[in-house]
Amino acid sequence: MTDIYLEPLRQAAVDLRYLLGRGYPRELGLKLTGDRWGLDADQRQVLRRAVVAPERARARRDRLLPPTALKGQAVGVDGHNVIITLESALLGAVLVEADDGAVRDIGQIGRHYGPGPHTETAVRLMIDALAEAGAARSVILLDAPLPLSGQLAGVIRQVMERAGLAGQARAVAAPEKELAAFEGIVVSGDGPLIDAAARPLDLAGAIIRGMEPRPEMISLEQA
């Protein structure tokens, strides 16, 4: 990304953190800062995915666990969140290193997502990371309303079996609700789920940071 593209984003991020830190509603803050700095739709989406109120960002960073914490633990996985983030990295799509420590795609796939050419590779990366970290049992939940979620769950189960990873993969109506109540480690880069989970871990971020070559990631921290 060029400085011409990033500089107004960094300036807008400073303003947005200021507003969020003083209690401004998030959507209002995004509109005010986006309008002030003349951001286009893609830049506004980067801002949305990257910037977090300072106190909340610090709290999330303090709570996020390292991958080594997976050893011997029961793990609940926000399947679509992890897979979409990894697929975005494989595709060379825009990624952000958010204020709260999570790595995120810029959220443009959303409810249009369906399995594609890079899906199985992303699944293997996820399952191999869980297996290599020594997770005792993994429950991978997919968002049932998304297309072909049942088929994707079947692919995940096959990869789990080949990797020797105990657990299950299934599509459910509201994975975030089930994962928020999960008593083990919860793998996700979703901000509200990081807040709600007892023991959150951003596995996709850890995998992406270890890729060679490392995918490009936008950080809006001040230089």
N, C-alpha and C positions, 0 to 999 in steps of 0.2 A: 504494500500500500504506500502511496506517495504522501509526502508531508502536506501537500496541498489538500489531499483528502482527509488526512488525520488531524491536522491542526485545528480546524473548527470543531471537530468531534471532541478533542481534548479540552478545548475551551468550554464547550457545552457541558462536558462532564463535570468540570469544576462548578459551573453554575447549578447543575442538577443536584450534585451532592449537597451544595449549600441549601437548596430549597428543601430537599428531602430531610436533611438534618434538622430543619426547623419546622417540620410537620406538614409541609405542603403535600396535598394528594399527588400520588405518582403520575397519573395521567395529565393533570394540570401542569406539573413540573416538566414533563416531557414536551408538552405543547409549547410552553413558554420558552424553554431553552432551544427547542428545534426551530421555532419561528425567529428567535433573536439571532441565531447563527446561520440561518438560511439553509438548514440541513434538508437533503432530499430524503425520499422514503427509505432507502437502504441505510443511510446514515442514522436516521431516527431509530431504525430497528437495531442497529449496532448499539446505540445509546441505551435503548430499552433493555437489551440483554446483558450489557456490561456493567451498568452503574447501579449501585445499591446504596441505600442510606448508610452513612459511615458507621454508626453504632451497630446496625444489623450486619454489615459486612464484617466487622471485627468479630462479632459473636459467631457468625458462620465459620469464619476461618479458625476460630478457637475450637469449634466442635468437629470440624472435618477430620476424619481419621486417615492415617496412612494405609496403603495396601497391606503392609505387614500385619495389620490388625485382623485381617481375614483368617489367619491361621487357626484352625480348629473351631471356627464360629459358624453359626447358622446365619445365612445371608438372604435378604430379600432384595430383589433386583427390579428396578424400574426399567423394564426391558426395552420399550420403544425409545425412552430417553437415551439410554446408553447406545443402542444400535444406531439411531439416527445421528447422534454426535459422531460416532466412529465412521459411519458412512460419509458424513460431511467431510471428515478429515481425508478419507480415501479418495474422495472426489475432488479435493482441492478447493472446497467451498470455504467461505469466510467463517472463521472461528474467532471467538473472543476469550481472553483471559479476564474474567469478571473480577470486580472489586472484592467479592466474597471468596475468591480462590478457586471457583469452579471454571471449567472450560465449557463453553457453550457454542453451538451453532447459532446462527442469527434467527432461527425460528421461522423460516419461510416455508418449510415443508409441511409442518402441522398436520392438519386432518386430510391433506392430500397424499400423505405418505402411503406407499405400498412397496413391498419387497422389489429390489432391483438387482442389477449385476453385481453390486458390491455387498449385498446383504449377507451372504454366507460368509464372506471374509470377515465382515464386522462381527458376526456371531462367533466365529472361531476365535477372534481376538479376545472377545469378552469371556468366553468359556475357558480358553487357555489361561487367561489371567487369573480367573477364579481358581482353577485347578492348581496352577503353579504356586499360588499363594496359600494353598492348603485349606480352602474353605471346606467345612465339614458337610454342609448341605446347603443347596441353593434353591430358592423359590423364585423363579423368573416370571413376572407378571406382565402381560401385554394388554394394551388398550383394545378391548373387543370391538368398539365401534370403527376402528381403523380397518381398511380393506385387507383381507387375507390374513388376519391375525391368527386364526386357527391354524392355517397352513404354516405360518412362521413359527408358531409354537411347536409344531411337529418337527420342523428343521432344527430348532434349538434342542429338542429332546434327543435327536439323533447325534448331534454334535456333543452333547453332554455324555451320552453313552460311550462314544468313541474316546472321549477324554477321561473317562472314569470318574466323572463328577456326579456325585449323588444329588438327587433333588427332583424338581419338576418344573415344567414350563406350561403355562396356561393363559388363555385370554379371559379377562374379567371385565365387568362393566366399569369399575372405578378402581384401577390399581393404586392410585395415590391414597385412597381411603384405607385400603388394606395395608399398604406399606407404612402409613403413618402410625398404625397400631402394631406393627411388627416388632417383636421384642429383641431381635438380633440386630446385626448391622444392616443398614439400608443403603443400597448403591444407587445413587442418582445425582445428577447435576442440577436438578430442579430446585429453585430457591425455596419456595414454600415447603417442599418436602424435606429439604435440609433443615428448615426450622422445626418441622413437626416430628421428624424421626428421632428416636432415642440415640442412635449411633450412626450418623451419616458418613458416607464415603463417596468421593467422586472418582470412580474407577475409570470412566472414559477419559477424564483429564489425565490420570496417571499413565494410561496406555498411550495417549497422544503425545505426552511429553517425552516418552521413551522411544518414539518412532524415529527411524533413520531413513531418509532425511526427515527432520522434524517439520511438521506442517506449519505454515505461517499462521500466527495468531496475533490479533489486535489487542493491545493493552492500552487502556485510556488513563493509566496512572500518569501523573505528571513526570516529565523527564527531569 
